[in-house]
Amino acid sequence: MSAIAACSRLRGRKAIEQLFIGGRSLNVPPLRVVFTTVPFMDQQHKATVFASMSVSKKKFRKAVDRNLIRRRMREAFRRNNAALAGFYSNQRKYLYMMIQFTGNEKTPYTQIEKTMIELIERLTRQ
């Protein structure tokens, strides 16, 4: 299953605006992550990490190619985000993040996963 749980998806105009206005970014080619943390107000959400994935339409004209890369990114994130969720849960914070694919060509899953692991490790050191 390569889907991110519905309760873990970053959605809503306000949340995404907050992310891009006050967020920080990390870049590990071919991925870039824009993220921000928000303190727990109350335990209203099941998840502590909210993520969204995007692939540039300008670089990948065909939807098939964008969907392939997005699927690989989601799967790599799903398989490796447990450490990230545990870290931010212990810190009593929510993590909002948008993961963007910045490469110019289709990338194999193994490379995307390796890059995703590096990004997650860097996010836990922040």
C-alpha positions as CSV (number, residue, x, y, z in Angstrom):
1,M,0.0,0.0,0.0
2,S,1.6,3.3,-1.1
3,A,-1.0,5.7,0.3
4,I,-0.3,8.2,3.1
5,A,-3.1,7.8,5.7
6,A,-5.9,10.4,5.3
7,C,-5.2,11.7,8.8
8,S,-1.5,12.4,7.8
9,R,-2.1,14.3,4.6
10,L,-1.3,18.0,4.6
11,R,-4.3,19.8,3.1
12,G,-6.1,23.0,3.3
13,R,-5.2,26.4,2.0
14,K,-4.3,27.9,5.4
15,A,-2.0,25.1,6.4
16,I,-0.1,25.2,3.1
17,E,0.1,29.0,3.3
18,Q,1.5,28.8,6.8
19,L,4.0,26.3,5.6
20,F,5.3,28.5,2.8
21,I,5.2,31.8,4.7
22,G,7.0,30.7,7.8
23,G,8.6,27.4,6.8
24,R,12.2,26.4,6.4
25,S,13.6,24.2,3.7
26,L,16.2,21.4,3.2
27,N,17.5,20.4,-0.1
28,V,19.0,17.0,-0.9
29,P,18.7,16.5,-4.7
30,P,16.5,15.3,-6.2
31,L,14.2,16.2,-3.2
32,R,13.5,19.4,-1.4
33,V,11.4,19.7,1.7
34,V,9.7,22.8,3.1
35,F,8.7,22.3,6.7
36,T,7.4,24.0,9.8
37,T,6.6,22.9,13.3
38,V,3.5,23.8,15.3
39,P,3.2,23.1,19.1
40,F,0.4,20.8,20.2
41,M,-2.7,22.8,21.1
42,D,-4.6,19.7,22.2
43,Q,-4.5,16.1,21.0
44,Q,-7.1,16.6,18.3
45,H,-5.1,14.8,15.5
46,K,-4.1,11.2,15.3
47,A,-0.9,12.0,13.4
48,T,2.0,14.3,14.3
49,V,3.5,14.5,10.8
50,F,1.4,16.0,8.0
51,A,3.0,15.6,4.5
52,S,2.2,16.4,0.9
53,M,4.2,15.5,-2.3
54,S,4.5,17.5,-5.5
55,V,6.2,17.1,-8.8
56,S,6.7,19.9,-11.3
57,K,4.4,20.0,-14.3
58,K,7.0,22.1,-16.1
59,K,9.7,19.4,-15.9
60,F,7.4,16.4,-16.4
61,R,4.7,17.2,-18.9
62,K,3.0,13.8,-18.9
63,A,0.8,13.1,-15.9
64,V,1.9,9.4,-16.1
65,D,5.5,10.5,-15.3
66,R,4.5,12.8,-12.5
67,N,2.3,10.2,-10.9
68,L,5.1,7.6,-11.1
69,I,7.5,9.8,-9.3
70,R,4.9,10.9,-6.7
71,R,4.0,7.2,-6.1
72,R,7.7,6.4,-5.5
73,M,8.0,9.4,-3.1
74,R,4.9,8.4,-1.1
75,E,6.1,4.8,-0.8
76,A,9.6,5.9,0.4
77,F,8.0,8.3,2.9
78,R,5.5,5.7,4.2
79,R,8.2,3.1,4.8
80,N,10.6,5.5,6.6
81,N,8.5,8.0,8.5
82,A,8.1,6.1,11.8
83,A,11.2,7.7,13.3
84,L,10.1,11.1,12.3
85,A,6.6,10.6,13.8
86,G,8.1,9.3,17.1
87,F,10.5,12.2,17.3
88,Y,7.9,14.9,16.9
89,S,5.4,13.1,19.1
90,N,8.0,13.1,21.9
91,Q,8.7,16.8,21.3
92,R,4.9,17.5,21.5
93,K,4.9,19.2,18.1
94,Y,3.2,18.8,14.8
95,L,5.3,18.8,11.6
96,Y,3.9,20.2,8.4
97,M,6.0,19.3,5.4
98,M,5.8,19.6,1.6
99,I,8.2,17.3,-0.3
100,Q,9.0,18.5,-3.8
101,F,10.8,16.6,-6.5
102,T,13.4,18.9,-8.1
103,G,15.1,16.4,-10.5
104,N,14.9,16.7,-14.3
105,E,14.5,13.0,-15.1
106,K,12.7,10.0,-13.8
107,T,14.6,8.6,-10.8
108,P,14.7,5.0,-9.6
109,Y,12.9,4.1,-6.4
110,T,16.2,3.2,-4.6
111,Q,17.6,6.6,-5.1
112,I,14.4,8.4,-4.0
113,E,14.3,6.2,-0.9
114,K,18.0,6.9,0.0
115,T,17.4,10.6,-0.4
116,M,14.2,10.4,1.7
117,I,16.0,8.6,4.5
118,E,18.6,11.4,4.5
119,L,16.0,14.1,4.6
120,I,14.2,12.4,7.5
121,E,17.5,12.1,9.4
122,R,18.1,15.8,8.9
123,L,14.6,16.7,10.0
124,T,15.1,14.7,13.3
125,R,18.3,16.7,13.9
126,Q,16.6,20.1,13.5
